[in-house]
Amino acid sequence: MRISYKTDYALKVILHLSDIYPDKKNHIKDISKVQDIPQKFLEQVLLLLKKGGFVMSKKGPGGGYYLKKAPDQISMGDIIKYIDGSVSPISCIDQGNEKSCDFSSFCVFKPVFHDVEKAILNIIGNKNFKELLQEQKSLRKNSVLDFQI
């Protein structure tokens, strides 16, 4: 499984919006600056997330982007599967692709790769953004900045 930049940015956006949920909204330029995501690329990501039902937007003063659902209702798996599609480690086990190989019926690797896919789905499917936000806050709290002059 390989995560695209688009998915990486989508995960960061959802985590960012989770931090301000449910009271605030953020404009695209602010999200771009805080998350260090090029604004033009961020526009595409936000449109995808909006189309997927993860975020909403409101125009005007006091407007911006915000989560459509609570952070504990959105998993990493939801975002990854929506943006990148399959999490299969090899194409021959993708749904609809099972017959793509002449050796499929007796392939010794196929069950191993199915197990890998199940493990990935289990991990990313059970990690929601409320938990991720708590983990991020804990990491920030525990990190020590050492400035020297």
N, CA, C and O atoms as a GROMACS GRO file, in nm:
protein
  596
    1MET      N    1   0.085  -0.118   0.000
    1MET     CA    2   0.000   0.000   0.000
    1MET      C    3   0.089   0.124   0.000
    1MET      O    4   0.186   0.133   0.076
    2ARG      N    5   0.056   0.216  -0.085
    2ARG     CA    6   0.128   0.342  -0.094
    2ARG      C    7   0.027   0.455  -0.088
    2ARG      O    8  -0.071   0.457  -0.163
    3ILE      N    9   0.051   0.550   0.001
    3ILE     CA   10  -0.038   0.664   0.018
    3ILE      C   11   0.006   0.776  -0.075
    3ILE      O   12   0.123   0.813  -0.077
    4SER      N   13  -0.087   0.831  -0.153
    4SER     CA   14  -0.056   0.941  -0.243
    4SER      C   15  -0.047   1.072  -0.165
    4SER      O   16  -0.093   1.082  -0.051
    5TYR      N   17   0.013   1.173  -0.228
    5TYR     CA   18   0.018   1.305  -0.166
    5TYR      C   19  -0.123   1.357  -0.140
    5TYR      O   20  -0.149   1.421  -0.038
    6LYS      N   21  -0.212   1.330  -0.233
    6LYS     CA   22  -0.350   1.377  -0.219
    6LYS      C   23  -0.413   1.318  -0.092
    6LYS      O   24  -0.482   1.389  -0.018
    7THR      N   25  -0.390   1.191  -0.068
    7THR     CA   26  -0.444   1.127   0.053
    7THR      C   27  -0.373   1.177   0.178
    7THR      O   28  -0.438   1.201   0.280
    8ASP      N   29  -0.242   1.193   0.171
    8ASP     CA   30  -0.166   1.246   0.284
    8ASP      C   31  -0.223   1.383   0.323
    8ASP      O   32  -0.247   1.410   0.441
    9TYR      N   33  -0.243   1.469   0.225
    9TYR     CA   34  -0.298   1.602   0.253
    9TYR      C   35  -0.441   1.593   0.305
    9TYR      O   36  -0.480   1.669   0.394
   10ALA      N   37  -0.520   1.502   0.251
   10ALA     CA   38  -0.658   1.485   0.298
   10ALA      C   39  -0.660   1.443   0.445
   10ALA      O   40  -0.742   1.493   0.522
   11LEU      N   41  -0.572   1.353   0.483
   11LEU     CA   42  -0.563   1.310   0.622
   11LEU      C   43  -0.526   1.428   0.712
   11LEU      O   44  -0.584   1.446   0.819
   12LYS      N   45  -0.431   1.510   0.668
   12LYS     CA   46  -0.390   1.627   0.746
   12LYS      C   47  -0.503   1.728   0.760
   12LYS      O   48  -0.521   1.788   0.866
   13VAL      N   49  -0.580   1.747   0.653
   13VAL     CA   50  -0.692   1.840   0.657
   13VAL      C   51  -0.799   1.792   0.754
   13VAL      O   52  -0.850   1.870   0.834
   14ILE      N   53  -0.832   1.665   0.748
   14ILE     CA   54  -0.934   1.611   0.839
   14ILE      C   55  -0.887   1.622   0.983
   14ILE      O   56  -0.965   1.656   1.072
   15LEU      N   57  -0.760   1.594   1.009
   15LEU     CA   58  -0.707   1.607   1.144
   15LEU      C   59  -0.712   1.753   1.190
   15LEU      O   60  -0.750   1.781   1.303
   16HIS      N   61  -0.675   1.845   1.102
   16HIS     CA   62  -0.680   1.988   1.133
   16HIS      C   63  -0.823   2.032   1.166
   16HIS      O   64  -0.846   2.101   1.266
   17LEU      N   65  -0.918   1.992   1.083
   17LEU     CA   66  -1.057   2.031   1.106
   17LEU      C   67  -1.115   1.961   1.229
   17LEU      O   68  -1.208   2.012   1.292
   18SER      N   69  -1.061   1.845   1.262
   18SER     CA   70  -1.104   1.776   1.384
   18SER      C   71  -1.070   1.858   1.507
   18SER      O   72  -1.143   1.857   1.606
   19ASP      N   73  -0.958   1.928   1.500
   19ASP     CA   74  -0.912   2.009   1.613
   19ASP      C   75  -1.003   2.129   1.640
   19ASP      O   76  -1.009   2.178   1.753
   20ILE      N   77  -1.074   2.176   1.539
   20ILE     CA   78  -1.162   2.292   1.559
   20ILE      C   79  -1.310   2.253   1.558
   20ILE      O   80  -1.397   2.340   1.571
   21TYR      N   81  -1.338   2.125   1.545
   21TYR     CA   82  -1.475   2.074   1.544
   21TYR      C   83  -1.536   2.088   1.683
   21TYR      O   84  -1.464   2.064   1.780
   22PRO      N   85  -1.660   2.122   1.699
   22PRO     CA   86  -1.761   2.161   1.602
   22PRO      C   87  -1.781   2.313   1.591
   22PRO      O   88  -1.867   2.359   1.517
   23ASP      N   89  -1.702   2.388   1.664
   23ASP     CA   90  -1.732   2.530   1.680
   23ASP      C   91  -1.678   2.624   1.573
   23ASP      O   92  -1.732   2.733   1.555
   24LYS      N   93  -1.574   2.584   1.503
   24LYS     CA   94  -1.509   2.678   1.412
   24LYS      C   95  -1.503   2.624   1.270
   24LYS      O   96  -1.522   2.506   1.243
   25LYS      N   97  -1.474   2.719   1.180
   25LYS     CA   98  -1.450   2.688   1.039
   25LYS      C   99  -1.316   2.748   1.003
   25LYS      O  100  -1.269   2.840   1.070
   26ASN      N  101  -1.254   2.698   0.898
   26ASN     CA  102  -1.125   2.751   0.855
   26ASN      C  103  -1.125   2.778   0.705
   26ASN      O  104  -1.172   2.697   0.626
   27HIS      N  105  -1.073   2.894   0.668
   27HIS     CA  106  -1.060   2.928   0.526
   27HIS      C  107  -0.945   2.850   0.465
   27HIS      O  108  -0.851   2.809   0.533
   28ILE      N  109  -0.955   2.831   0.336
   28ILE     CA  110  -0.857   2.751   0.265
   28ILE      C  111  -0.715   2.808   0.280
   28ILE      O  112  -0.620   2.731   0.293
   29LYS      N  113  -0.702   2.939   0.278
   29LYS     CA  114  -0.567   2.998   0.290
   29LYS      C  115  -0.506   2.969   0.427
   29LYS      O  116  -0.385   2.951   0.438
   30ASP      N  117  -0.589   2.964   0.532
   30ASP     CA  118  -0.539   2.934   0.666
   30ASP      C  119  -0.499   2.787   0.678
   30ASP      O  120  -0.395   2.755   0.737
   31ILE      N  121  -0.580   2.699   0.622
   31ILE     CA  122  -0.547   2.555   0.624
   31ILE      C  123  -0.417   2.533   0.547
   31ILE      O  124  -0.329   2.459   0.592
   32SER      N  125  -0.406   2.597   0.432
   32SER     CA  126  -0.287   2.585   0.348
   32SER      C  127  -0.162   2.626   0.424
   32SER      O  128  -0.060   2.558   0.419
   33LYS      N  129  -0.171   2.738   0.495
   33LYS     CA  130  -0.055   2.789   0.568
   33LYS      C  131  -0.018   2.699   0.686
   33LYS      O  132   0.098   2.663   0.702
   34VAL      N  133  -0.116   2.664   0.766
   34VAL     CA  134  -0.091   2.584   0.887
   34VAL      C  135  -0.041   2.443   0.851
   34VAL      O  136   0.047   2.390   0.918
   35GLN      N  137  -0.097   2.384   0.748
   35GLN     CA  138  -0.062   2.247   0.710
   35GLN      C  139   0.047   2.239   0.604
   35GLN      O  140   0.089   2.130   0.565
   36ASP      N  141   0.093   2.355   0.556
   36ASP     CA  142   0.197   2.361   0.454
   36ASP      C  143   0.159   2.278   0.331
   36ASP      O  144   0.234   2.193   0.284
   37ILE      N  145   0.039   2.307   0.281
   37ILE     CA  146  -0.013   2.240   0.162
   37ILE      C  147  -0.033   2.348   0.056
   37ILE      O  148  -0.098   2.449   0.083
   38PRO      N  149   0.020   2.329  -0.065
   38PRO     CA  150  -0.003   2.429  -0.170
   38PRO      C  151  -0.153   2.453  -0.190
   38PRO      O  152  -0.231   2.358  -0.202
   39GLN      N  153  -0.191   2.580  -0.194
   39GLN     CA  154  -0.332   2.615  -0.194
   39GLN      C  155  -0.408   2.557  -0.314
   39GLN      O  156  -0.521   2.512  -0.300
   40LYS      N  157  -0.347   2.558  -0.432
   40LYS     CA  158  -0.414   2.502  -0.551
   40LYS      C  159  -0.440   2.352  -0.534
   40LYS      O  160  -0.546   2.302  -0.572
   41PHE      N  161  -0.345   2.282  -0.478
   41PHE     CA  162  -0.362   2.138  -0.455
   41PHE      C  163  -0.466   2.116  -0.344
   41PHE      O  164  -0.547   2.024  -0.352
   42LEU      N  165  -0.462   2.201  -0.243
   42LEU     CA  166  -0.558   2.192  -0.133
   42LEU      C  167  -0.701   2.210  -0.183
   42LEU      O  168  -0.792   2.145  -0.133
   43GLU      N  169  -0.720   2.298  -0.280
   43GLU     CA  170  -0.854   2.318  -0.338
   43GLU      C  171  -0.908   2.187  -0.394
   43GLU      O  172  -1.024   2.153  -0.373
   44GLN      N  173  -0.823   2.114  -0.466
   44GLN     CA  174  -0.864   1.985  -0.522
   44GLN      C  175  -0.898   1.884  -0.412
   44GLN      O  176  -0.997   1.812  -0.421
   45VAL      N  177  -0.815   1.881  -0.309
   45VAL     CA  178  -0.836   1.788  -0.198
   45VAL      C  179  -0.966   1.820  -0.127
   45VAL      O  180  -1.044   1.729  -0.097
   46LEU      N  181  -0.991   1.948  -0.100
   46LEU     CA  182  -1.113   1.987  -0.031
   46LEU      C  183  -1.238   1.958  -0.114
   46LEU      O  184  -1.342   1.920  -0.060
   47LEU      N  185  -1.227   1.975  -0.246
   47LEU     CA  186  -1.340   1.941  -0.333
   47LEU      C  187  -1.371   1.792  -0.325
   47LEU      O  188  -1.487   1.752  -0.320
   48LEU      N  189  -1.266   1.710  -0.326
   48LEU     CA  190  -1.285   1.565  -0.312
   48LEU      C  191  -1.349   1.530  -0.178
   48LEU      O  192  -1.442   1.450  -0.171
   49LEU      N  193  -1.297   1.590  -0.071
   49LEU     CA  194  -1.350   1.563   0.063
   49LEU      C  195  -1.494   1.610   0.076
   49LEU      O  196  -1.575   1.549   0.145
   50LYS      N  197  -1.526   1.719   0.009
   50LYS     CA  198  -1.663   1.769   0.010
   50LYS      C  199  -1.754   1.672  -0.067
   50LYS      O  200  -1.862   1.637  -0.020
   51LYS      N  201  -1.709   1.630  -0.184
   51LYS     CA  202  -1.785   1.535  -0.266
   51LYS      C  203  -1.807   1.403  -0.192
   51LYS      O  204  -1.911   1.340  -0.206
   52GLY      N  205  -1.706   1.363  -0.112
   52GLY     CA  206  -1.715   1.238  -0.036
   52GLY      C  207  -1.799   1.249   0.090
   52GLY      O  208  -1.821   1.148   0.158
   53GLY      N  209  -1.845   1.369   0.123
   53GLY     CA  210  -1.930   1.387   0.240
   53GLY      C  211  -1.854   1.399   0.372
   53GLY      O  212  -1.911   1.378   0.479
   54PHE      N  213  -1.726   1.433   0.364
   54PHE     CA  214  -1.645   1.447   0.485
   54PHE      C  215  -1.642   1.590   0.536
   54PHE      O  216  -1.640   1.613   0.657
   55VAL      N  217  -1.642   1.687   0.444
   55VAL     CA  218  -1.638   1.828   0.484
   55VAL      C  219  -1.750   1.905   0.416
   55VAL      O  220  -1.809   1.861   0.317
   56MET      N  221  -1.776   2.021   0.473
   56MET     CA  222  -1.871   2.116   0.414
   56MET      C  223  -1.803   2.251   0.415
   56MET      O  224  -1.701   2.271   0.480
   57SER      N  225  -1.863   2.345   0.342
   57SER     CA  226  -1.807   2.480   0.342
   57SER      C  227  -1.919   2.582   0.349
   57SER      O  228  -2.033   2.557   0.309
   58LYS      N  229  -1.882   2.696   0.402
   58LYS     CA  230  -1.975   2.808   0.411
   58LYS      C  231  -1.902   2.931   0.361
   58LYS      O  232  -1.788   2.956   0.401
   59LYS      N  233  -1.965   3.007   0.273
   59LYS     CA  234  -1.902   3.126   0.217
   59LYS      C  235  -1.923   3.246   0.307
   59LYS      O  236  -2.012   3.250   0.392
   60GLY      N  237  -1.837   3.345   0.286
   60GLY     CA  238  -1.853   3.472   0.354
   60GLY      C  239  -1.781   3.481   0.486
   60GLY      O  240  -1.710   3.390   0.527
   61PRO      N  241  -1.801   3.597   0.554
   61PRO     CA  242  -1.738   3.616   0.685
   61PRO      C  243  -1.787   3.510   0.783
   61PRO      O  244  -1.906   3.479   0.788
   62GLY      N  245  -1.697   3.457   0.860
   62GLY     CA  246  -1.734   3.349   0.951
   62GLY      C  247  -1.748   3.216   0.880
   62GLY      O  248  -1.788   3.116   0.941
   63GLY      N  249  -1.716   3.215   0.752
   63GLY     CA  250  -1.727   3.093   0.674
   63GLY      C  251  -1.598   3.015   0.674
   63GLY      O  252  -1.505   3.044   0.750
   64GLY      N  253  -1.594   2.917   0.588
   64GLY     CA  254  -1.477   2.832   0.575
   64GLY      C  255  -1.516   2.687   0.568
   64GLY      O  256  -1.633   2.654   0.547
   65TYR      N  257  -1.420   2.601   0.584
   65TYR     CA  258  -1.443   2.456   0.579
   65TYR      C  259  -1.457   2.400   0.719
   65TYR      O  260  -1.396   2.448   0.814
   66TYR      N  261  -1.539   2.296   0.730
   66TYR     CA  262  -1.561   2.230   0.858
   66TYR      C  263  -1.604   2.086   0.832
   66TYR      O  264  -1.649   2.052   0.723
   67LEU      N  265  -1.590   2.003   0.935
   67LEU     CA  266  -1.627   1.862   0.922
   67LEU      C  267  -1.778   1.845   0.917
   67LEU      O  268  -1.852   1.913   0.989
   68LYS      N  269  -1.822   1.756   0.833
   68LYS     CA  270  -1.964   1.724   0.824
   68LYS      C  271  -2.006   1.627   0.935
   68LYS      O  272  -2.120   1.628   0.981
   69LYS      N  273  -1.910   1.541   0.976
   69LYS     CA  274  -1.935   1.442   1.082
   69LYS      C  275  -1.836   1.464   1.195
   69LYS      O  276  -1.732   1.527   1.176
   70ALA      N  277  -1.868   1.412   1.310
   70ALA     CA  278  -1.778   1.420   1.425
   70ALA      C  279  -1.650   1.343   1.396
   70ALA      O  280  -1.653   1.243   1.324
   71PRO      N  281  -1.535   1.388   1.451
   71PRO     CA  282  -1.408   1.320   1.427
   71PRO      C  283  -1.408   1.172   1.464
   71PRO      O  284  -1.337   1.093   1.403
   72ASP      N  285  -1.486   1.135   1.564
   72ASP     CA  286  -1.488   0.993   1.601
   72ASP      C  287  -1.572   0.908   1.506
   72ASP      O  288  -1.580   0.786   1.520
   73GLN      N  289  -1.635   0.973   1.409
   73GLN     CA  290  -1.715   0.903   1.308
   73GLN      C  291  -1.641   0.889   1.175
   73GLN      O  292  -1.696   0.835   1.078
   74ILE      N  293  -1.518   0.938   1.170
   74ILE     CA  294  -1.438   0.931   1.047
   74ILE      C  295  -1.309   0.856   1.078
   74ILE      O  296  -1.235   0.894   1.169
   75SER      N  297  -1.282   0.751   1.002
   75SER     CA  298  -1.159   0.675   1.025
   75SER      C  299  -1.057   0.708   0.916
   75SER      O  300  -1.090   0.762   0.810
   76MET      N  301  -0.933   0.676   0.946
   76MET     CA  302  -0.827   0.690   0.844
   76MET      C  303  -0.865   0.608   0.721
   76MET      O  304  -0.845   0.651   0.608
   77GLY      N  305  -0.919   0.490   0.745
   77GLY     CA  306  -0.958   0.402   0.634
   77GLY      C  307  -1.061   0.465   0.544
   77GLY      O  308  -1.056   0.448   0.422
   78ASP      N  309  -1.156   0.537   0.603
   78ASP     CA  310  -1.258   0.605   0.522
   78ASP      C  311  -1.192   0.699   0.421
   78ASP      O  312  -1.227   0.699   0.303
   79ILE      N  313  -1.097   0.777   0.469
   79ILE     CA  314  -1.031   0.876   0.384
   79ILE      C  315  -0.941   0.808   0.281
   79ILE      O  316  -0.946   0.840   0.162
   80ILE      N  317  -0.859   0.714   0.327
   80ILE     CA  318  -0.765   0.646   0.237
   80ILE      C  319  -0.839   0.572   0.126
   80ILE      O  320  -0.803   0.584   0.009
   81LYS      N  321  -0.941   0.497   0.162
   81LYS     CA  322  -1.015   0.421   0.061
   81LYS      C  323  -1.090   0.515  -0.034
   81LYS      O  324  -1.101   0.486  -0.153
   82TYR      N  325  -1.141   0.626   0.017
   82TYR     CA  326  -1.214   0.719  -0.069
   82TYR      C  327  -1.121   0.786  -0.170
   82TYR      O  328  -1.154   0.796  -0.288
   83ILE      N  329  -1.006   0.832  -0.124
   83ILE     CA  330  -0.916   0.906  -0.212
   83ILE      C  331  -0.833   0.812  -0.300
   83ILE      O  332  -0.828   0.830  -0.422
   84ASP      N  333  -0.770   0.713  -0.241
   84ASP     CA  334  -0.679   0.626  -0.317
   84ASP      C  335  -0.743   0.497  -0.367
   84ASP      O  336  -0.687   0.431  -0.455
   85GLY      N  337  -0.857   0.462  -0.315
   85GLY     CA  338  -0.922   0.338  -0.358
   85GLY      C  339  -0.870   0.219  -0.282
   85GLY      O  340  -0.872   0.218  -0.159
   86SER      N  341  -0.825   0.122  -0.350
   86SER     CA  342  -0.781  -0.005  -0.292
   86SER      C  343  -0.660   0.010  -0.200
   86SER      O  344  -0.572   0.093  -0.223
   87VAL      N  345  -0.657  -0.072  -0.098
   87VAL     CA  346  -0.539  -0.081  -0.011
   87VAL      C  347  -0.469  -0.216  -0.031
   87VAL      O  348  -0.384  -0.255   0.049
   88SER      N  349  -0.505  -0.286  -0.136
   88SER     CA  350  -0.444  -0.415  -0.164
   88SER      C  351  -0.296  -0.398  -0.195
   88SER      O  352  -0.258  -0.308  -0.269
   89PRO      N  353  -0.212  -0.485  -0.138
   89PRO     CA  354  -0.069  -0.474  -0.163
   89PRO      C  355  -0.028  -0.522  -0.302
   89PRO      O  356   0.085  -0.501  -0.346
   90ILE      N  357  -0.122  -0.588  -0.372
   90ILE     CA  358  -0.094  -0.638  -0.507
   90ILE      C  359  -0.225  -0.637  -0.586
   90ILE      O  360  -0.331  -0.667  -0.531
   91SER      N  361  -0.216  -0.604  -0.712
   91SER     CA  362  -0.338  -0.580  -0.791
   91SER      C  363  -0.424  -0.704  -0.812
   91SER      O  364  -0.545  -0.692  -0.831
   92CYS      N  365  -0.364  -0.822  -0.810
   92CYS     CA  366  -0.443  -0.942  -0.842
   92CYS      C  367  -0.547  -0.976  -0.734
   92CYS      O  368  -0.634  -1.060  -0.758
   93ILE      N  369  -0.540  -0.914  -0.616
   93ILE     CA  370  -0.641  -0.943  -0.514
   93ILE      C  371  -0.744  -0.831  -0.503
   93ILE      O  372  -0.836  -0.839  -0.422
   94ASP      N  373  -0.729  -0.725  -0.584
   94ASP     CA  374  -0.831  -0.621  -0.586
   94ASP      C  375  -0.964  -0.681  -0.629
   94ASP      O  376  -0.968  -0.770  -0.715
   95GLN      N  377  -1.071  -0.634  -0.570
   95GLN     CA  378  -1.203  -0.685  -0.610
   95GLN      C  379  -1.224  -0.658  -0.758
   95GLN      O  380  -1.197  -0.548  -0.807
   96GLY      N  381  -1.273  -0.757  -0.828
   96GLY     CA  382  -1.296  -0.746  -0.971
   96GLY      C  383  -1.172  -0.780  -1.053
   96GLY      O  384  -1.180  -0.790  -1.175
   97ASN      N  385  -1.059  -0.798  -0.987
   97ASN     CA  386  -0.933  -0.828  -1.056
   97ASN      C  387  -0.885  -0.970  -1.028
   97ASN      O  388  -0.778  -1.010  -1.074
   98GLU      N  389  -0.964  -1.048  -0.954
   98GLU     CA  390  -0.919  -1.178  -0.908
   98GLU      C  391  -0.880  -1.272  -1.022
   98GLU      O  392  -0.792  -1.356  -1.004
   99LYS      N  393  -0.940  -1.260  -1.136
   99LYS     CA  394  -0.914  -1.350  -1.249
   99LYS      C  395  -0.806  -1.295  -1.342
   99LYS      O  396  -0.788  -1.345  -1.453
  100SER      N  397  -0.733  -1.193  -1.297
  100SER     CA  398  -0.635  -1.129  -1.384
  100SER      C  399  -0.507  -1.211  -1.404
  100SER      O  400  -0.422  -1.175  -1.485
  101CYS      N  401  -0.494  -1.319  -1.330
  101CYS     CA  402  -0.371  -1.398  -1.336
  101CYS      C  403  -0.405  -1.545  -1.363
  101CYS      O  404  -0.498  -1.600  -1.304
  102ASP      N  405  -0.330  -1.606  -1.451
  102ASP     CA  406  -0.353  -1.747  -1.485
  102ASP      C  407  -0.320  -1.840  -1.369
  102ASP      O  408  -0.366  -1.954  -1.366
  103PHE      N  409  -0.241  -1.792  -1.273
  103PHE     CA  410  -0.198  -1.874  -1.160
  103PHE      C  411  -0.282  -1.850  -1.035
  103PHE      O  412  -0.254  -1.907  -0.930
  104SER      N  413  -0.382  -1.768  -1.045
  104SER     CA  414  -0.461  -1.724  -0.930
  104SER      C  415  -0.519  -1.839  -0.848
  104SER      O  416  -0.520  -1.833  -0.725
  105SER      N  417  -0.568  -1.941  -0.914
  105SER     CA  418  -0.635  -2.050  -0.843
  105SER      C  419  -0.540  -2.134  -0.757
  105SER      O  420  -0.586  -2.201  -0.664
  106PHE      N  421  -0.412  -2.132  -0.786
  106PHE     CA  422  -0.317  -2.209  -0.705
  106PHE      C  423  -0.197  -2.125  -0.658
  106PHE      O  424  -0.089  -2.179  -0.631
  107CYS      N  425  -0.218  -1.996  -0.649
  107CYS     CA  426  -0.110  -1.906  -0.607
  107CYS      C  427  -0.091  -1.911  -0.455
  107CYS      O  428  -0.184  -1.886  -0.379
  108VAL      N  429   0.028  -1.943  -0.413
  108VAL     CA  430   0.060  -1.954  -0.271
  108VAL      C  431   0.069  -1.815  -0.204
  108VAL      O  432   0.055  -1.805  -0.083
  109PHE      N  433   0.093  -1.712  -0.283
  109PHE     CA  434   0.108  -1.577  -0.228
  109PHE      C  435  -0.026  -1.506  -0.203
  109PHE      O  436  -0.036  -1.419  -0.117
  110LYS      N  437  -0.125  -1.545  -0.279
  110LYS     CA  438  -0.255  -1.478  -0.273
  110LYS      C  439  -0.313  -1.473  -0.132
  110LYS      O  440  -0.354  -1.366  -0.088
  111PRO      N  441  -0.318  -1.584  -0.058
  111PRO     CA  442  -0.373  -1.577   0.078
  111PRO      C  443  -0.289  -1.488   0.172
  111PRO      O  444  -0.343  -1.425   0.263
  112VAL      N  445  -0.159  -1.485   0.149
  112VAL     CA  446  -0.072  -1.400   0.230
  112VAL      C  447  -0.107  -1.254   0.206
  112VAL      O  448  -0.121  -1.175   0.300
  113PHE      N  449  -0.121  -1.219   0.079
  113PHE     CA  450  -0.154  -1.080   0.046
  113PHE      C  451  -0.295  -1.044   0.091
  113PHE      O  452  -0.321  -0.928   0.126
  114HIS      N  453  -0.386  -1.140   0.091
  114HIS     CA  454  -0.520  -1.115   0.148
  114HIS      C  455  -0.510  -1.084   0.298
  114HIS      O  456  -0.577  -0.994   0.348
  115ASP      N  457  -0.426  -1.158   0.368
  115ASP     CA  458  -0.404  -1.133   0.512
  115ASP      C  459  -0.344  -0.995   0.536
  115ASP      O  460  -0.382  -0.926   0.630
  116VAL      N  461  -0.249  -0.956   0.451
  116VAL     CA  462  -0.188  -0.823   0.462
  116VAL      C  463  -0.296  -0.716   0.442
  116VAL      O  464  -0.302  -0.620   0.518
  117GLU      N  465  -0.378  -0.733   0.341
  117GLU     CA  466  -0.486  -0.637   0.314
  117GLU      C  467  -0.582  -0.628   0.434
  117GLU      O  468  -0.620  -0.518   0.474
  118LYS      N  469  -0.621  -0.742   0.489
  118LYS     CA  470  -0.711  -0.743   0.606
  118LYS      C  471  -0.648  -0.671   0.725
  118LYS      O  472  -0.716  -0.597   0.796
  119ALA      N  473  -0.519  -0.693   0.746
  119ALA     CA  474  -0.449  -0.628   0.857
  119ALA      C  475  -0.447  -0.476   0.838
  119ALA      O  476  -0.471  -0.401   0.932
  120ILE      N  477  -0.418  -0.434   0.717
  120ILE     CA  478  -0.417  -0.289   0.687
  120ILE      C  479  -0.555  -0.231   0.712
  120ILE      O  480  -0.569  -0.129   0.780
  121LEU      N  481  -0.657  -0.295   0.658
  121LEU     CA  482  -0.794  -0.245   0.675
  121LEU      C  483  -0.835  -0.242   0.822
  121LEU      O  484  -0.904  -0.150   0.864
  122ASN      N  485  -0.792  -0.340   0.898
  122ASN     CA  486  -0.823  -0.344   1.040
  122ASN      C  487  -0.760  -0.226   1.114
  122ASN      O  488  -0.824  -0.162   1.197
  123ILE      N  489  -0.636  -0.198   1.083
  123ILE     CA  490  -0.564  -0.089   1.151
  123ILE      C  491  -0.622   0.046   1.112
  123ILE      O  492  -0.660   0.125   1.199
  124ILE      N  493  -0.628   0.075   0.983
  124ILE     CA  494  -0.673   0.208   0.941
  124ILE      C  495  -0.824   0.226   0.958
  124ILE      O  496  -0.873   0.338   0.971
  125GLY      N  497  -0.897   0.117   0.958
  125GLY     CA  498  -1.041   0.125   0.976
  125GLY      C  499  -1.083   0.150   1.120
  125GLY      O  500  -1.193   0.198   1.147
  126ASN      N  501  -0.994   0.116   1.213
  126ASN     CA  502  -1.026   0.132   1.355
  126ASN      C  503  -0.959   0.253   1.418
  126ASN      O  504  -0.969   0.272   1.540
  127LYS      N  505  -0.892   0.335   1.340
  127LYS     CA  506  -0.825   0.453   1.393
  127LYS      C  507  -0.903   0.576   1.348
  127LYS      O  508  -0.894   0.618   1.232
  128ASN      N  509  -0.981   0.634   1.442
  128ASN     CA  510  -1.061   0.750   1.405
  128ASN      C  511  -0.987   0.880   1.438
  128ASN      O  512  -0.886   0.879   1.507
  129PHE      N  513  -1.039   0.990   1.388
  129PHE     CA  514  -0.970   1.118   1.400
  129PHE      C  515  -0.978   1.179   1.539
  129PHE      O  516  -0.896   1.265   1.572
  130LYS      N  517  -1.071   1.139   1.619
  130LYS     CA  518  -1.071   1.185   1.758
  130LYS      C  519  -0.950   1.125   1.830
  130LYS      O  520  -0.880   1.195   1.904
  131GLU      N  521  -0.926   0.996   1.808
  131GLU     CA  522  -0.810   0.930   1.868
  131GLU      C  523  -0.679   0.987   1.815
  131GLU      O  524  -0.585   1.011   1.891
  132LEU      N  525  -0.674   1.010   1.685
  132LEU     CA  526  -0.553   1.065   1.624
  132LEU      C  527  -0.523   1.204   1.677
  132LEU      O  528  -0.407   1.238   1.701
  133LEU      N  529  -0.626   1.284   1.696
  133LEU     CA  530  -0.608   1.418   1.750
  133LEU      C  531  -0.554   1.413   1.893
  133LEU      O  532  -0.466   1.490   1.930
  134GLN      N  533  -0.608   1.321   1.973
  134GLN     CA  534  -0.557   1.304   2.110
  134GLN      C  535  -0.411   1.260   2.108
  134GLN      O  536  -0.330   1.308   2.188
  135GLU      N  537  -0.377   1.170   2.018
  135GLU     CA  538  -0.238   1.124   2.006
  135GLU      C  539  -0.146   1.239   1.963
  135GLU      O  540  -0.035   1.252   2.014
  136GLN      N  541  -0.194   1.321   1.871
  136GLN     CA  542  -0.114   1.434   1.825
  136GLN      C  543  -0.089   1.533   1.938
  136GLN      O  544   0.023   1.582   1.955
  137LYS      N  545  -0.192   1.562   2.015
  137LYS     CA  546  -0.178   1.655   2.127
  137LYS      C  547  -0.081   1.599   2.231
  137LYS      O  548  -0.001   1.674   2.289
  138SER      N  549  -0.087   1.471   2.254
  138SER     CA  550   0.004   1.407   2.348
  138SER      C  551   0.148   1.415   2.299
  138SER      O  552   0.240   1.443   2.377
  139LEU      N  553   0.169   1.391   2.171
  139LEU     CA  554   0.303   1.400   2.113
  139LEU      C  555   0.358   1.541   2.124
  139LEU      O  556   0.476   1.561   2.156
  140ARG      N  557   0.274   1.639   2.096
  140ARG     CA  558   0.317   1.778   2.105
  140ARG      C  559   0.352   1.816   2.249
  140ARG      O  560   0.450   1.886   2.274
  141LYS      N  561   0.270   1.770   2.340
  141LYS     CA  562   0.290   1.799   2.482
  141LYS      C  563   0.421   1.739   2.532
  141LYS      O  564   0.493   1.799   2.612
  142ASN      N  565   0.451   1.619   2.484
  142ASN     CA  566   0.569   1.548   2.529
  142ASN      C  567   0.696   1.582   2.453
  142ASN      O  568   0.806   1.542   2.494
  143SER      N  569   0.682   1.655   2.342
  143SER     CA  570   0.803   1.690   2.266
  143SER      C  571   0.875   1.805   2.335
  143SER      O  572   0.812   1.897   2.387
  144VAL      N  573   1.003   1.797   2.336
  144VAL     CA  574   1.086   1.899   2.399
  144VAL      C  575   1.161   1.974   2.292
  144VAL      O  576   1.234   1.915   2.212
  145LEU      N  577   1.142   2.104   2.291
  145LEU     CA  578   1.216   2.186   2.196
  145LEU      C  579   1.341   2.238   2.267
  145LEU      O  580   1.334   2.293   2.376
  146ASP      N  581   1.454   2.219   2.203
  146ASP     CA  582   1.580   2.260   2.262
  146ASP      C  583   1.641   2.368   2.174
  146ASP      O  584   1.701   2.338   2.070
  147PHE      N  585   1.626   2.491   2.215
  147PHE     CA  586   1.683   2.602   2.141
  147PHE      C  587   1.817   2.639   2.201
  147PHE      O  588   1.830   2.653   2.323
  148GLN      N  589   1.917   2.656   2.116
  148GLN     CA  590   2.049   2.697   2.164
  148GLN      C  591   2.093   2.818   2.084
  148GLN      O  592   2.065   2.831   1.965
  149ILE      N  593   2.163   2.904   2.152
  149ILE     CA  594   2.214   3.025   2.086
  149ILE      C  595   2.364   3.020   2.083
  149ILE      O  596   2.428   3.112   2.032
   0.00000   0.00000   0.00000
